[in-house]
Amino acid sequence: MKMLKNDVGPLRNIRLQAGLTQQEAATLARVSVRTWQEYESGRVDMHPHVLKAWLDAVRPLSPVPRGRNGPRDRHLDSKEE
């Protein structure tokens, strides 16, 4: 099966945006911290199934989208007439 070559920046950025440490990210991916560090550095390719499972696990941890002026102004972003 084809392996996915990591684009180092986005993987780390997603982890940081979710507020995860490398240890926490590794736990969610069910790999060792060392393996996670290898993924994040781009030295080791992450299997597509591991990446998908990790992204699915991280998605609920990502910050909630806000409106331009904060959560109460979310209605300003809608196209209501």
Backbone torsions as a table, in degrees:
resi	resn	phi	psi	omega
1	MET	NA	143.9	-177.4
2	LYS	-71.0	137.4	178.2
3	MET	-94.0	152.2	-178.9
4	LEU	-97.5	123.1	177.6
5	LYS	-77.6	122.0	-179.1
6	ASN	-67.5	140.8	165.0
7	ASP	-97.6	104.5	-166.3
8	VAL	-52.2	-46.1	-175.7
9	GLY	-57.3	-54.1	-176.5
10	PRO	-61.2	-39.5	-179.6
11	LEU	-61.4	-47.6	178.4
12	ARG	-65.2	-42.5	-179.4
13	ASN	-63.0	-41.0	177.9
14	ILE	-62.7	-44.1	178.9
15	ARG	-59.6	-47.6	-178.7
16	LEU	-66.6	-39.3	179.3
17	GLN	-63.5	-33.3	177.8
18	ALA	-79.5	-5.9	178.7
19	GLY	75.0	29.5	-177.2
20	LEU	-101.3	145.3	169.3
21	THR	-81.6	169.6	175.3
22	GLN	-62.7	-36.9	177.9
23	GLN	-60.9	-46.4	-179.7
24	GLU	-65.2	-41.2	177.9
25	ALA	-63.2	-42.1	179.1
26	ALA	-62.6	-41.4	179.0
27	THR	-62.1	-44.9	178.5
28	LEU	-63.3	-34.4	179.7
29	ALA	-83.6	-7.4	-178.6
30	ARG	60.3	43.6	176.0
31	VAL	-132.0	168.7	176.6
32	SER	-73.0	161.3	177.0
33	VAL	-60.5	-41.3	180.0
34	ARG	-60.2	-42.8	178.2
35	THR	-63.9	-42.1	177.9
36	TRP	-59.8	-43.6	179.1
37	GLN	-61.3	-37.0	177.1
38	GLU	-65.8	-41.5	176.6
39	TYR	-60.7	-49.7	-175.1
40	GLU	-65.1	-32.5	-179.9
41	SER	-79.3	-17.0	-178.5
42	GLY	89.1	2.2	-179.3
43	ARG	-75.1	-24.7	179.9
44	VAL	-127.4	137.9	178.0
45	ASP	-79.2	137.9	177.6
46	MET	-90.8	132.0	178.0
47	HIS	-63.6	139.0	-178.1
48	PRO	-55.4	-35.5	179.3
49	HIS	-68.1	-35.4	177.4
50	VAL	-67.5	-43.9	179.6
51	LEU	-61.7	-46.6	-179.6
52	LYS	-62.2	-45.1	-179.8
53	ALA	-62.5	-40.7	179.9
54	TRP	-66.5	-44.8	179.1
55	LEU	-62.6	-39.6	177.0
56	ASP	-62.9	-36.9	179.4
57	ALA	-73.1	-33.6	-176.2
58	VAL	-81.6	-29.3	-175.8
59	ARG	-50.1	-46.4	179.2
60	PRO	-66.2	-16.5	-178.2
61	LEU	-88.5	-12.9	-177.1
62	SER	-69.6	149.9	-179.8
63	PRO	-59.1	147.6	177.6
64	VAL	-73.2	133.5	178.4
65	PRO	-61.4	141.7	-179.2
66	ARG	-114.7	159.0	172.6
67	GLY	-71.3	174.9	-177.8
68	ARG	-57.2	-35.5	-175.4
69	ASN	-112.7	24.5	179.9
70	GLY	110.5	178.2	-174.4
71	PRO	-64.4	-31.9	-178.4
72	ARG	-74.4	-19.1	-178.2
73	ASP	-100.9	21.0	179.8
74	ARG	-58.4	-32.7	-178.9
75	HIS	-61.1	-22.5	179.3
76	LEU	-68.0	-22.0	-179.9
77	ASP	-85.3	-11.8	-177.9
78	SER	-82.6	162.5	-177.4
79	LYS	-102.3	35.4	-179.6
80	GLU	-72.0	147.0	179.1
81	GLU	-112.2	NA	NA
